Amino acid sequence: MKYLGRLTVMAAAAWMMTGCVQQTKQAEYLGVDAAKAIALAAADITESDAVFTTAELEEKNGLSYYEIDFTVGGQEYDYDIDAISGKIIENQTKAVDDTAANEATTANTTNAASDGQVTLEEAKEIALNHAGLTADGVTFIKGKLERDDGREKYDIEFYTSDFKEYDYEIDPQTGEILSYDYDAEDYAPQKSSTGNSSAITEAKAKEIAVAQVSGATVDDIREWEADYDDGRLEYEGKIYDADTEYEFTIDGYSGSIISWETEPLRR
């Protein structure tokens, strides 16, 4: 039994050390914007001329790097950049056909909006404003226009200096936040004056949820559940209105909305 106990302690210590190493590495990452600047400088291209198709953090064989792809004047530039040192690991340039170039230009709005479409930089600002953060206080690890089930959306991911991660999906036509969530693994439940954890009631959590949907009442909540995630109380549910489904998770102590997703109802 003592031997098994020592093994358990050793395993826990190893897990904690791994987490610390990962957090230290994250703190040293350049960020997507810095990696884009390195790629543009290497290609001798100005940002206003480039149409980015990929800008995100990747990992392969234990190496973290940024994949930066963009097109300019019928040429496609692909760069893999070390996430810590900024060294260019690999790069290639190839011609793209006119159709592909036009599709990339139409699909990507990093530098200029067309027909009132929201740019990637504007989408980042929308996410930051919603999270109550500023660009100088976060590191972006992903910013990309994607298509999911025939619907375009911006996928925005970033983390703060205390390693809280945020993930947003934003409609490129309207700027509406389609979904968001953040990693709250390090969250400590609030304490009352007596030292006990103070949870909000289900009624209060429902009020917080319906306040996010114009005209909604608690009667519009069709699914509801109180659950515990790593010992932390959370309220989960869904709200339905005429044409939209809203799925959410609310922190059971602070009342903060941990995640929120919207999806059109198919008739």
GUDO-691137 format. One line per field, with one value per atom (N, C-alpha, C): residue number from 1; residue in three letters; atom name; x, y, z. Coordinates in steps of 0.2 Angstrom, whole numbers, plus 2048, in hexadecimal, padded with zeros to 3 digits. Atoms other than C-alpha are relative to their C-alpha. Example, Ala and Ser with C-alpha at 12.3 -4.5 7.8 and 13.67 -1.06 7.14 Angstrom:
2
i: [1	1	1	2	2	2]
aa: [ALA	ALA	ALA	SER	SER	SER]
at: [N	CA	C	N	CA	C]
X: [804	83E	804	7FC	844	7FC]
Y: [7FA	7EA	806	7FA	7FB	805]
Z: [800	827	800	7FF	824	803]
END
This chain:
267
i: [1	1	1	2	2	2	3	3	3	4	4	4	5	5	5	6	6	6	7	7	7	8	8	8	9	9	9	10	10	10	11	11	11	12	12	12	13	13	13	14	14	14	15	15	15	16	16	16	17	17	17	18	18	18	19	19	19	20	20	20	21	21	21	22	22	22	23	23	23	24	24	24	25	25	25	26	26	26	27	27	27	28	28	28	29	29	29	30	30	30	31	31	31	32	32	32	33	33	33	34	34	34	35	35	35	36	36	36	37	37	37	38	38	38	39	39	39	40	40	40	41	41	41	42	42	42	43	43	43	44	44	44	45	45	45	46	46	46	47	47	47	48	48	48	49	49	49	50	50	50	51	51	51	52	52	52	53	53	53	54	54	54	55	55	55	56	56	56	57	57	57	58	58	58	59	59	59	60	60	60	61	61	61	62	62	62	63	63	63	64	64	64	65	65	65	66	66	66	67	67	67	68	68	68	69	69	69	70	70	70	71	71	71	72	72	72	73	73	73	74	74	74	75	75	75	76	76	76	77	77	77	78	78	78	79	79	79	80	80	80	81	81	81	82	82	82	83	83	83	84	84	84	85	85	85	86	86	86	87	87	87	88	88	88	89	89	89	90	90	90	91	91	91	92	92	92	93	93	93	94	94	94	95	95	95	96	96	96	97	97	97	98	98	98	99	99	99	100	100	100	101	101	101	102	102	102	103	103	103	104	104	104	105	105	105	106	106	106	107	107	107	108	108	108	109	109	109	110	110	110	111	111	111	112	112	112	113	113	113	114	114	114	115	115	115	116	116	116	117	117	117	118	118	118	119	119	119	120	120	120	121	121	121	122	122	122	123	123	123	124	124	124	125	125	125	126	126	126	127	127	127	128	128	128	129	129	129	130	130	130	131	131	131	132	132	132	133	133	133	134	134	134	135	135	135	136	136	136	137	137	137	138	138	138	139	139	139	140	140	140	141	141	141	142	142	142	143	143	143	144	144	144	145	145	145	146	146	146	147	147	147	148	148	148	149	149	149	150	150	150	151	151	151	152	152	152	153	153	153	154	154	154	155	155	155	156	156	156	157	157	157	158	158	158	159	159	159	160	160	160	161	161	161	162	162	162	163	163	163	164	164	164	165	165	165	166	166	166	167	167	167	168	168	168	169	169	169	170	170	170	171	171	171	172	172	172	173	173	173	174	174	174	175	175	175	176	176	176	177	177	177	178	178	178	179	179	179	180	180	180	181	181	181	182	182	182	183	183	183	184	184	184	185	185	185	186	186	186	187	187	187	188	188	188	189	189	189	190	190	190	191	191	191	192	192	192	193	193	193	194	194	194	195	195	195	196	196	196	197	197	197	198	198	198	199	199	199	200	200	200	201	201	201	202	202	202	203	203	203	204	204	204	205	205	205	206	206	206	207	207	207	208	208	208	209	209	209	210	210	210	211	211	211	212	212	212	213	213	213	214	214	214	215	215	215	216	216	216	217	217	217	218	218	218	219	219	219	220	220	220	221	221	221	222	222	222	223	223	223	224	224	224	225	225	225	226	226	226	227	227	227	228	228	228	229	229	229	230	230	230	231	231	231	232	232	232	233	233	233	234	234	234	235	235	235	236	236	236	237	237	237	238	238	238	239	239	239	240	240	240	241	241	241	242	242	242	243	243	243	244	244	244	245	245	245	246	246	246	247	247	247	248	248	248	249	249	249	250	250	250	251	251	251	252	252	252	253	253	253	254	254	254	255	255	255	256	256	256	257	257	257	258	258	258	259	259	259	260	260	260	261	261	261	262	262	262	263	263	263	264	264	264	265	265	265	266	266	266	267	267	267]
aa: [MET	MET	MET	LYS	LYS	LYS	TYR	TYR	TYR	LEU	LEU	LEU	GLY	GLY	GLY	ARG	ARG	ARG	LEU	LEU	LEU	THR	THR	THR	VAL	VAL	VAL	MET	MET	MET	ALA	ALA	ALA	ALA	ALA	ALA	ALA	ALA	ALA	ALA	ALA	ALA	TRP	TRP	TRP	MET	MET	MET	MET	MET	MET	THR	THR	THR	GLY	GLY	GLY	CYS	CYS	CYS	VAL	VAL	VAL	GLN	GLN	GLN	GLN	GLN	GLN	THR	THR	THR	LYS	LYS	LYS	GLN	GLN	GLN	ALA	ALA	ALA	GLU	GLU	GLU	TYR	TYR	TYR	LEU	LEU	LEU	GLY	GLY	GLY	VAL	VAL	VAL	ASP	ASP	ASP	ALA	ALA	ALA	ALA	ALA	ALA	LYS	LYS	LYS	ALA	ALA	ALA	ILE	ILE	ILE	ALA	ALA	ALA	LEU	LEU	LEU	ALA	ALA	ALA	ALA	ALA	ALA	ALA	ALA	ALA	ASP	ASP	ASP	ILE	ILE	ILE	THR	THR	THR	GLU	GLU	GLU	SER	SER	SER	ASP	ASP	ASP	ALA	ALA	ALA	VAL	VAL	VAL	PHE	PHE	PHE	THR	THR	THR	THR	THR	THR	ALA	ALA	ALA	GLU	GLU	GLU	LEU	LEU	LEU	GLU	GLU	GLU	GLU	GLU	GLU	LYS	LYS	LYS	ASN	ASN	ASN	GLY	GLY	GLY	LEU	LEU	LEU	SER	SER	SER	TYR	TYR	TYR	TYR	TYR	TYR	GLU	GLU	GLU	ILE	ILE	ILE	ASP	ASP	ASP	PHE	PHE	PHE	THR	THR	THR	VAL	VAL	VAL	GLY	GLY	GLY	GLY	GLY	GLY	GLN	GLN	GLN	GLU	GLU	GLU	TYR	TYR	TYR	ASP	ASP	ASP	TYR	TYR	TYR	ASP	ASP	ASP	ILE	ILE	ILE	ASP	ASP	ASP	ALA	ALA	ALA	ILE	ILE	ILE	SER	SER	SER	GLY	GLY	GLY	LYS	LYS	LYS	ILE	ILE	ILE	ILE	ILE	ILE	GLU	GLU	GLU	ASN	ASN	ASN	GLN	GLN	GLN	THR	THR	THR	LYS	LYS	LYS	ALA	ALA	ALA	VAL	VAL	VAL	ASP	ASP	ASP	ASP	ASP	ASP	THR	THR	THR	ALA	ALA	ALA	ALA	ALA	ALA	ASN	ASN	ASN	GLU	GLU	GLU	ALA	ALA	ALA	THR	THR	THR	THR	THR	THR	ALA	ALA	ALA	ASN	ASN	ASN	THR	THR	THR	THR	THR	THR	ASN	ASN	ASN	ALA	ALA	ALA	ALA	ALA	ALA	SER	SER	SER	ASP	ASP	ASP	GLY	GLY	GLY	GLN	GLN	GLN	VAL	VAL	VAL	THR	THR	THR	LEU	LEU	LEU	GLU	GLU	GLU	GLU	GLU	GLU	ALA	ALA	ALA	LYS	LYS	LYS	GLU	GLU	GLU	ILE	ILE	ILE	ALA	ALA	ALA	LEU	LEU	LEU	ASN	ASN	ASN	HIS	HIS	HIS	ALA	ALA	ALA	GLY	GLY	GLY	LEU	LEU	LEU	THR	THR	THR	ALA	ALA	ALA	ASP	ASP	ASP	GLY	GLY	GLY	VAL	VAL	VAL	THR	THR	THR	PHE	PHE	PHE	ILE	ILE	ILE	LYS	LYS	LYS	GLY	GLY	GLY	LYS	LYS	LYS	LEU	LEU	LEU	GLU	GLU	GLU	ARG	ARG	ARG	ASP	ASP	ASP	ASP	ASP	ASP	GLY	GLY	GLY	ARG	ARG	ARG	GLU	GLU	GLU	LYS	LYS	LYS	TYR	TYR	TYR	ASP	ASP	ASP	ILE	ILE	ILE	GLU	GLU	GLU	PHE	PHE	PHE	TYR	TYR	TYR	THR	THR	THR	SER	SER	SER	ASP	ASP	ASP	PHE	PHE	PHE	LYS	LYS	LYS	GLU	GLU	GLU	TYR	TYR	TYR	ASP	ASP	ASP	TYR	TYR	TYR	GLU	GLU	GLU	ILE	ILE	ILE	ASP	ASP	ASP	PRO	PRO	PRO	GLN	GLN	GLN	THR	THR	THR	GLY	GLY	GLY	GLU	GLU	GLU	ILE	ILE	ILE	LEU	LEU	LEU	SER	SER	SER	TYR	TYR	TYR	ASP	ASP	ASP	TYR	TYR	TYR	ASP	ASP	ASP	ALA	ALA	ALA	GLU	GLU	GLU	ASP	ASP	ASP	TYR	TYR	TYR	ALA	ALA	ALA	PRO	PRO	PRO	GLN	GLN	GLN	LYS	LYS	LYS	SER	SER	SER	SER	SER	SER	THR	THR	THR	GLY	GLY	GLY	ASN	ASN	ASN	SER	SER	SER	SER	SER	SER	ALA	ALA	ALA	ILE	ILE	ILE	THR	THR	THR	GLU	GLU	GLU	ALA	ALA	ALA	LYS	LYS	LYS	ALA	ALA	ALA	LYS	LYS	LYS	GLU	GLU	GLU	ILE	ILE	ILE	ALA	ALA	ALA	VAL	VAL	VAL	ALA	ALA	ALA	GLN	GLN	GLN	VAL	VAL	VAL	SER	SER	SER	GLY	GLY	GLY	ALA	ALA	ALA	THR	THR	THR	VAL	VAL	VAL	ASP	ASP	ASP	ASP	ASP	ASP	ILE	ILE	ILE	ARG	ARG	ARG	GLU	GLU	GLU	TRP	TRP	TRP	GLU	GLU	GLU	ALA	ALA	ALA	ASP	ASP	ASP	TYR	TYR	TYR	ASP	ASP	ASP	ASP	ASP	ASP	GLY	GLY	GLY	ARG	ARG	ARG	LEU	LEU	LEU	GLU	GLU	GLU	TYR	TYR	TYR	GLU	GLU	GLU	GLY	GLY	GLY	LYS	LYS	LYS	ILE	ILE	ILE	TYR	TYR	TYR	ASP	ASP	ASP	ALA	ALA	ALA	ASP	ASP	ASP	THR	THR	THR	GLU	GLU	GLU	TYR	TYR	TYR	GLU	GLU	GLU	PHE	PHE	PHE	THR	THR	THR	ILE	ILE	ILE	ASP	ASP	ASP	GLY	GLY	GLY	TYR	TYR	TYR	SER	SER	SER	GLY	GLY	GLY	SER	SER	SER	ILE	ILE	ILE	ILE	ILE	ILE	SER	SER	SER	TRP	TRP	TRP	GLU	GLU	GLU	THR	THR	THR	GLU	GLU	GLU	PRO	PRO	PRO	LEU	LEU	LEU	ARG	ARG	ARG	ARG	ARG	ARG]
at: [N	CA	C	N	CA	C	N	CA	C	N	CA	C	N	CA	C	N	CA	C	N	CA	C	N	CA	C	N	CA	C	N	CA	C	N	CA	C	N	CA	C	N	CA	C	N	CA	C	N	CA	C	N	CA	C	N	CA	C	N	CA	C	N	CA	C	N	CA	C	N	CA	C	N	CA	C	N	CA	C	N	CA	C	N	CA	C	N	CA	C	N	CA	C	N	CA	C	N	CA	C	N	CA	C	N	CA	C	N	CA	C	N	CA	C	N	CA	C	N	CA	C	N	CA	C	N	CA	C	N	CA	C	N	CA	C	N	CA	C	N	CA	C	N	CA	C	N	CA	C	N	CA	C	N	CA	C	N	CA	C	N	CA	C	N	CA	C	N	CA	C	N	CA	C	N	CA	C	N	CA	C	N	CA	C	N	CA	C	N	CA	C	N	CA	C	N	CA	C	N	CA	C	N	CA	C	N	CA	C	N	CA	C	N	CA	C	N	CA	C	N	CA	C	N	CA	C	N	CA	C	N	CA	C	N	CA	C	N	CA	C	N	CA	C	N	CA	C	N	CA	C	N	CA	C	N	CA	C	N	CA	C	N	CA	C	N	CA	C	N	CA	C	N	CA	C	N	CA	C	N	CA	C	N	CA	C	N	CA	C	N	CA	C	N	CA	C	N	CA	C	N	CA	C	N	CA	C	N	CA	C	N	CA	C	N	CA	C	N	CA	C	N	CA	C	N	CA	C	N	CA	C	N	CA	C	N	CA	C	N	CA	C	N	CA	C	N	CA	C	N	CA	C	N	CA	C	N	CA	C	N	CA	C	N	CA	C	N	CA	C	N	CA	C	N	CA	C	N	CA	C	N	CA	C	N	CA	C	N	CA	C	N	CA	C	N	CA	C	N	CA	C	N	CA	C	N	CA	C	N	CA	C	N	CA	C	N	CA	C	N	CA	C	N	CA	C	N	CA	C	N	CA	C	N	CA	C	N	CA	C	N	CA	C	N	CA	C	N	CA	C	N	CA	C	N	CA	C	N	CA	C	N	CA	C	N	CA	C	N	CA	C	N	CA	C	N	CA	C	N	CA	C	N	CA	C	N	CA	C	N	CA	C	N	CA	C	N	CA	C	N	CA	C	N	CA	C	N	CA	C	N	CA	C	N	CA	C	N	CA	C	N	CA	C	N	CA	C	N	CA	C	N	CA	C	N	CA	C	N	CA	C	N	CA	C	N	CA	C	N	CA	C	N	CA	C	N	CA	C	N	CA	C	N	CA	C	N	CA	C	N	CA	C	N	CA	C	N	CA	C	N	CA	C	N	CA	C	N	CA	C	N	CA	C	N	CA	C	N	CA	C	N	CA	C	N	CA	C	N	CA	C	N	CA	C	N	CA	C	N	CA	C	N	CA	C	N	CA	C	N	CA	C	N	CA	C	N	CA	C	N	CA	C	N	CA	C	N	CA	C	N	CA	C	N	CA	C	N	CA	C	N	CA	C	N	CA	C	N	CA	C	N	CA	C	N	CA	C	N	CA	C	N	CA	C	N	CA	C	N	CA	C	N	CA	C	N	CA	C	N	CA	C	N	CA	C	N	CA	C	N	CA	C	N	CA	C	N	CA	C	N	CA	C	N	CA	C	N	CA	C	N	CA	C	N	CA	C	N	CA	C	N	CA	C	N	CA	C	N	CA	C	N	CA	C	N	CA	C	N	CA	C	N	CA	C	N	CA	C	N	CA	C	N	CA	C	N	CA	C	N	CA	C	N	CA	C	N	CA	C	N	CA	C	N	CA	C	N	CA	C	N	CA	C	N	CA	C	N	CA	C	N	CA	C	N	CA	C	N	CA	C	N	CA	C	N	CA	C	N	CA	C	N	CA	C	N	CA	C	N	CA	C	N	CA	C	N	CA	C	N	CA	C	N	CA	C	N	CA	C	N	CA	C	N	CA	C	N	CA	C	N	CA	C	N	CA	C	N	CA	C	N	CA	C	N	CA	C	N	CA	C	N	CA	C	N	CA	C	N	CA	C	N	CA	C	N	CA	C	N	CA	C	N	CA	C	N	CA	C	N	CA	C	N	CA	C	N	CA	C	N	CA	C]
X: [804	800	804	7FC	80E	804	7FD	816	7FB	805	806	7FF	801	804	806	7FA	816	7FF	801	812	7FA	805	802	803	7FD	80C	804	7FB	819	7FC	804	80C	7FD	803	803	806	7FB	814	802	7FE	818	7FB	806	807	801	7FF	80A	806	7FA	81B	7FF	801	815	7FB	804	807	804	7FC	814	804	7FC	81F	7FC	804	811	7FE	801	80C	806	7FA	81E	801	7FF	81F	7FB	805	80E	802	7FF	814	806	7FB	823	7FE	802	819	800	800	81B	7F9	807	808	7FF	801	800	802	7FF	802	808	7F9	815	802	7FE	816	7FE	802	80D	804	7FC	818	807	7F9	828	7FF	801	820	800	800	81C	807	7FA	82D	805	7FC	835	7FE	803	82A	801	800	82D	7F9	807	81A	7FD	803	810	7F9	806	801	7FA	806	7F5	7FF	801	7F9	7FF	801	7F8	7F9	807	7E8	802	7FE	7EB	7FA	805	7E3	801	7FF	7EB	805	7FC	7F2	7FF	802	7F2	806	7FB	7FD	7FF	800	801	805	7FB	80B	801	7FE	815	806	7FA	821	803	7FE	821	802	7FE	825	7FA	806	819	803	7FE	819	7FA	805	80E	800	801	807	7FD	803	805	800	801	7FE	7FD	803	7FA	801	800	7F7	801	7FF	7FD	801	7FF	7FB	801	800	7F8	805	7FB	806	7FE	801	804	806	7FA	810	7FE	801	811	806	7FB	81B	7FF	801	81E	805	7FB	826	800	800	82C	7FD	805	820	804	7FC	82E	805	7FA	83D	7FF	801	835	803	7FC	840	7FC	804	839	802	7FE	839	7FF	801	832	7FC	804	82B	800	800	826	7FB	804	81E	7FE	803	813	7FB	805	808	7F9	807	7F5	7FC	804	7E8	7FC	804	7DD	7FA	806	7CE	801	7FF	7D6	802	7FE	7DE	7FA	806	7CD	7FC	803	7C5	803	7FC	7D2	7FF	801	7D0	7F9	807	7BD	7FF	802	7BD	804	7FC	7CA	800	801	7C7	805	7FB	7D7	802	7FD	7DC	7FB	805	7CD	7F9	807	7BA	7FD	804	7AF	7F9	808	79C	7FE	802	79C	802	7FE	7A4	805	7FC	7AD	807	7FA	7C0	803	7FD	7CB	802	7FE	7D2	7FA	806	7C1	7FC	803	7BB	804	7FC	7CA	7FE	802	7C5	7F9	806	7B3	801	7FF	7B9	804	7FD	7C5	7FB	805	7B7	7FB	804	7AC	803	7FC	7B9	802	7FE	7BD	808	7F9	7CF	803	7FD	7DB	805	7FB	7E7	807	7FA	7F6	801	801	7F0	7FF	801	7EE	805	7FC	7F7	7FC	804	7EE	803	7FE	7F0	7FD	804	7E3	7FC	805	7DA	7FF	801	7D2	7F9	807	7C3	7FF	802	7BB	7F9	807	7AC	7FE	802	7A2	7F8	807	792	7FD	802	792	7FF	800	793	807	7F9	7A2	800	7FF	7A9	807	7F9	7B8	801	7FE	7C1	806	7FB	7CA	802	7FE	7D5	806	7FB	7E0	800	7FF	7E7	803	7FE	7EB	806	7F9	7FB	7FF	802	7F2	7FE	801	7F0	7F8	807	7DD	7FF	801	7D8	7F9	806	7CA	7FF	801	7C2	7F9	806	7B5	7FF	802	7AC	7FB	803	7A6	7FD	803	79A	804	7FC	7A4	7FC	804	795	7FD	803	78D	804	7FC	79B	7FD	803	78F	804	7FD	797	7FC	804	791	801	7FF	79A	806	7FA	7A7	801	7FF	7AF	807	7F9	7BE	802	7FD	7C9	800	800	7C5	803	7FD	7CF	803	7FD	7D8	7FB	805	7C8	7FF	801	7C6	7F9	806	7B4	800	800	7AF	7FE	801	7AE	7FC	804	7A1	804	7FC	7A6	801	7FE	7A5	805	7FB	7B1	7FD	804	7A4	800	801	7A3	7F8	806	794	7FD	803	78A	7FA	806	77D	7FA	806	76B	7FF	802	764	7FC	804	758	804	7FC	765	804	7FC	76F	7FC	804	760	7FE	801	75D	806	7FA	76F	800	800	76C	7FB	805	75C	801	7FE	763	804	7FC	76E	7FC	804	760	7FA	806	754	7F9	807	742	7FF	801	746	7FE	802	73F	802	7FE	743	7FC	804	735	803	7FD	740	806	7FB	74D	7FD	803	749	805	7FC	758	804	7FC	761	803	7FD	76D	806	7FB	778	805	7FB	789	806	7FA	79A	806	7FA	7AA	806	7FA	7BA	7FE	802	7B0	7FD	802	7AA	7F8	807	797	7FF	802	790	7F9	807	77F	800	800	77C	7F9	807	76D	800	802	765	7FA	805	75A	7FE	802	74F	7FB	805	747	7FD	803	73E	805	7FC	74D	807	7FA	75C	801	7FF	763	806	7FB	76E	802	7FD	779	805	7FC	782	802	7FE	78C	801	7FF	78C	803	7FC	798	7FB	805	78E	802	7FE	798	800	800	79B	7FB	805	78D	803	7FD	799	7FE	802	794	807	7FA	7A2	800	800	79C	7F9	807	78E	801	800	78A	7F9	806	77D	800	801	776	7F9	807	768	7FC	804	75A	7FE	801	757	7F8	808	744	7FF]
Y: [7FA	800	806	7FA	80C	801	7FF	808	803	7FD	80C	807	7F9	81C	804	7FC	821	801	800	81D	806	7FB	828	807	7F9	837	802	7FF	835	802	7FE	835	807	7FA	844	806	7FB	84D	801	7FF	849	804	7FD	84F	808	7F9	860	803	7FD	862	801	7FF	85F	806	7FA	86C	806	7FA	879	801	800	875	803	7FD	878	807	7F9	888	805	7FC	88E	801	800	88A	805	7FC	893	807	7F9	8A3	803	7FE	8A3	801	7FF	8A2	807	7F9	8B0	803	7FE	8B1	800	800	8B0	806	7FA	8C2	801	7FF	8C2	7FB	805	8B2	802	7FD	8BA	805	7FB	8C9	7FD	804	8BD	7FD	803	8B4	806	7FA	8C5	803	7FD	8CC	7FB	805	8BC	800	800	8BD	807	7F9	8D0	802	7FE	8D2	804	7FC	8DF	7FD	803	8DA	802	7FD	8E5	7FC	804	8DA	7F9	807	8C9	7FE	803	8BE	7FA	806	8B2	7FB	806	8A1	7FC	804	899	804	7FD	8A0	7FD	804	894	7FD	804	88B	7F9	807	879	7FD	804	86B	7FA	806	85D	7FD	803	851	804	7FC	85C	807	7F9	86C	804	7FC	87A	805	7FC	885	804	7FC	892	7FE	801	88D	806	7FA	89D	7FF	801	89C	806	7FA	8AB	800	800	8AF	808	7F9	8BF	7FF	800	8C1	7FA	807	8AF	7FC	804	8A9	7FE	803	89E	800	801	8A0	7FC	804	893	800	800	895	7FC	803	88A	804	7FC	895	7FE	803	88F	805	7FC	895	804	7FD	89A	804	7FD	89F	805	7FD	8A6	7FE	802	89D	7FC	803	898	7F9	807	885	7FD	803	882	806	7FC	88D	7FE	801	88B	805	7FB	896	7FC	804	88F	804	7FC	896	7FD	802	895	802	7FE	895	806	7FA	8A4	7FF	802	89B	7FF	801	896	807	7FA	8A7	805	7FC	8AF	7FE	803	8A3	802	7FE	8A7	808	7F9	8BA	801	7FF	8B8	7FE	803	8AD	803	7FD	8B6	808	7F8	8C8	802	7FE	8CA	807	7F9	8DB	805	7FB	8E2	7FD	802	8E0	801	7FF	8DE	7FF	800	8E1	800	7FF	8E5	7FA	806	8D5	801	7FF	8D4	7FD	802	8D3	7FB	804	8C7	804	7FC	8D5	803	7FE	8DB	7FB	806	8CA	7FF	801	8C9	805	7FA	8DA	7FE	801	8D4	7FB	806	8C4	803	7FD	8CF	804	7FC	8DB	7FC	805	8CD	7FD	803	8C6	805	7FB	8D6	801	800	8D5	805	7FC	8DF	7FC	804	8D9	800	800	8DE	7FB	804	8D2	7F9	807	8C2	7FE	803	8B7	7FC	804	8B1	7FA	806	89F	7FE	802	89E	806	7FB	8AA	7FE	803	8A2	800	800	8A3	7F9	806	892	7FF	802	889	7FA	806	87D	7FF	802	875	806	7FB	882	807	7F9	891	802	7FD	89C	803	7FD	8A1	801	7FF	8A8	7FC	804	89D	804	7FB	8A8	7FC	803	8A0	805	7FD	8A9	7FF	801	8A8	806	7FA	8B4	7FE	802	8B5	7FB	805	8AA	7FA	806	89D	7FE	801	89F	800	800	89A	801	7FE	8A1	7FE	803	89A	803	7FD	8A4	7FE	801	8A1	806	7FA	8B1	800	7FF	8B4	805	7FB	8BD	805	7FB	8C5	805	7FC	8CC	802	7FE	8CC	7FC	804	8C1	7FB	805	8B6	7FA	806	8A5	7FB	804	89C	802	7FF	89E	7FC	804	895	802	7FF	897	7FB	805	88B	803	7FD	88E	7FB	806	87F	802	7FD	88A	804	7FC	892	7FD	802	892	802	7FE	892	806	7FB	8A2	7FE	802	8A1	806	7FB	8A9	802	7FE	8B2	7FB	805	8A2	7FB	804	89A	7FA	805	88F	802	7FF	88E	803	7FD	899	800	801	893	804	7FC	89D	7FA	805	895	7FE	802	88C	806	7FB	89A	806	7FB	8A7	7FF	802	89E	800	800	89C	808	7F9	8AF	803	7FE	8B2	7FE	803	8A6	804	7FD	8AE	807	7F9	8BF	801	800	8BB	800	801	8B8	805	7FB	8C6	7FD	802	8C3	7F9	806	8B2	800	801	8AC	7F9	806	89D	7FA	805	894	7FD	802	893	7FC	805	889	7F9	807	877	7FB	805	86E	804	7FD	871	7FB	805	868	804	7FE	86C	7FA	805	863	803	7FE	863	7FE	802	864	802	7FF	861	803	7FE	864	807	7F9	875	800	800	878	804	7FD	87C	7FF	801	87F	800	801	879	800	800	87C	802	7FE	880	805	7FC	88E	800	801	88D	806	7FB	89C	7FE	801	89D	7FC	803	898	7FF	801	896	7FC	804	88A	803	7FE	891	7FB	805	885	804	7FC	88C	7FC	802	888	806	7FB	893	7FE	802	893	801	800	88E	805	7FC	89A	807	7F9	8AA	802	7FF	8A9	802	7FE	8AC	7FB	805	8A4	7FD	803	898	7FE	801	893	801	7FE	898	7FF	802	891	801	7FF	896	7FC	804	88B	801	7FF	88E	7FA	806	882	7FE	802	878	7FE	802	877	7FB]
Z: [800	800	800	800	804	7F9	807	7F3	7FB	805	7EA	802	7FE	7F4	7FD	802	7EF	7F8	807	7DD	7FE	801	7DE	801	7FF	7E5	7FA	805	7D8	7F9	806	7CA	800	7FF	7D1	7FF	801	7D2	7F9	807	7C0	7FC	804	7BA	801	7FF	7C3	7FD	804	7BC	7F9	807	7AB	7FE	801	7AD	801	7FF	7B3	7FA	806	7A4	7FB	806	798	801	7FF	7A1	7FE	801	7A0	7F9	807	78E	7FD	803	78A	802	7FE	793	7FB	804	787	7F9	807	777	7FD	803	76B	7FF	802	766	7F9	807	755	7FD	803	751	7FF	801	754	7FB	805	749	7F9	807	73B	7FE	802	73C	7FD	802	73B	7F8	807	72B	7FB	804	723	7FE	801	726	7FB	804	71F	7F8	807	70F	7FD	802	70E	7FD	802	70D	806	7FB	716	802	7FE	720	7FC	804	716	7F9	807	706	801	7FE	70F	802	7FE	710	804	7FC	71F	7FF	800	71D	806	7F9	72D	804	7FB	73C	807	7FA	74B	803	7FC	758	7FF	801	754	804	7FD	75C	7FC	803	754	803	7FD	75C	806	7FA	76C	7FF	802	762	7FF	801	763	7FB	805	754	7FD	803	74B	7F8	807	73A	7FD	803	730	7F8	807	71E	7FE	803	713	7F8	807	701	7FE	802	6F7	7F8	807	6E4	7FD	803	6E0	802	7FD	6EB	807	7FA	6FA	804	7FB	709	806	7FA	716	805	7FB	726	806	7FA	735	805	7FC	743	807	7F9	754	805	7FC	761	806	7FA	76E	7FD	802	764	7FA	806	754	7FA	806	749	7FB	806	738	7FF	801	738	7F9	807	727	7FC	804	719	7F9	807	707	7FD	804	6F9	7FA	806	6EB	7FD	804	6DE	801	7FF	6E1	7FA	806	6D3	802	7FF	6D1	804	7FD	6D7	808	7F8	6E8	803	7FD	6EA	801	7FF	6E7	806	7FB	6F3	807	7F9	701	801	7FF	6FE	802	7FE	700	807	7F9	70F	805	7FA	719	800	7FF	720	805	7FB	72A	800	801	723	7FE	803	71A	800	800	71C	7FA	806	70D	801	7FF	70C	808	7F9	71F	804	7FC	724	805	7FA	735	7FE	802	733	806	7FA	73E	806	7FA	748	804	7FD	74B	805	7FC	751	806	7FA	75D	805	7FB	764	803	7FD	766	806	7FB	770	806	7FA	77B	804	7FC	77F	804	7FC	784	806	7FA	78F	805	7FB	797	800	800	791	7FA	805	786	7FC	804	778	803	7FD	782	806	7FA	790	7FE	802	786	7FA	805	77A	7FB	805	76A	7FE	803	765	7FA	806	758	7FD	803	74C	7F9	806	73D	7FE	802	732	7FD	802	730	7FE	802	729	803	7FD	733	7FE	803	72C	7FC	805	71E	803	7FD	72A	802	7FF	72B	807	7FA	73C	802	7FE	744	806	7FB	750	804	7FD	75D	807	7FA	76B	803	7FC	778	807	7F9	789	804	7FC	797	804	7FD	7A2	806	7FB	7AF	7FD	804	7A2	7FF	801	7A1	7F8	807	78F	7FE	803	785	7F9	807	775	7FE	802	76B	7F8	807	75B	7FE	802	752	7F9	807	743	7FC	804	736	7FC	803	72F	804	7FB	73E	806	7FA	74C	806	7FA	757	802	7FD	763	800	801	75E	806	7FA	76D	803	7FC	77A	806	7FA	788	803	7FD	794	805	7FC	79D	807	7F9	7B0	805	7FC	7B7	806	7FA	7C3	805	7FC	7CA	807	7F9	7DD	802	7FE	7E3	805	7FB	7EC	807	7F9	7FF	803	7FC	80A	806	7FA	81A	805	7FB	824	7FD	803	818	7FC	804	80F	7F9	807	7FC	7FF	801	7F7	7F9	807	7E8	7FF	802	7DF	7FF	800	7DE	7F8	807	7CE	7FD	802	7CD	7FD	802	7CC	7FA	806	7BF	7FA	806	7B4	7FE	801	7B6	7FC	804	7B0	7F9	807	7A1	7FC	804	79B	7FE	802	79C	7FA	806	78E	7F9	806	782	800	800	77D	800	7FF	783	803	7FE	78A	808	7F9	79B	802	7FD	7A6	7FD	803	79D	7FA	807	78D	802	7FF	796	800	801	790	803	7FC	798	805	7FB	7A8	805	7FC	7B3	805	7FC	7C2	801	801	7C0	804	7FD	7C8	7FC	804	7BE	804	7FC	7C8	807	7F9	7D8	800	801	7D1	7FE	802	7D0	7FA	806	7BF	7FE	802	7B8	7F8	807	7A6	7FD	802	79B	7F9	807	78A	800	801	785	7F9	807	775	7FF	802	76D	7F9	806	75C	7FB	805	751	802	7FE	75C	807	7FA	769	804	7FC	777	805	7FB	781	805	7FB	791	806	7FA	7A0	805	7FC	7AF	807	7FA	7BE	806	7FA	7CE	806	7FA	7D9	7FE	801	7D0	7FB	805	7C3	7F9	806	7B5	7FB	805	7A4	7FD	802	7A1	7F8	808	78F	7FE	803	783	7F9	807	772	7FD	803	766	7FA	806	758	7FD	803	74B	801	800	74D	7F9	807	73D	800	801	738	7FB]
END
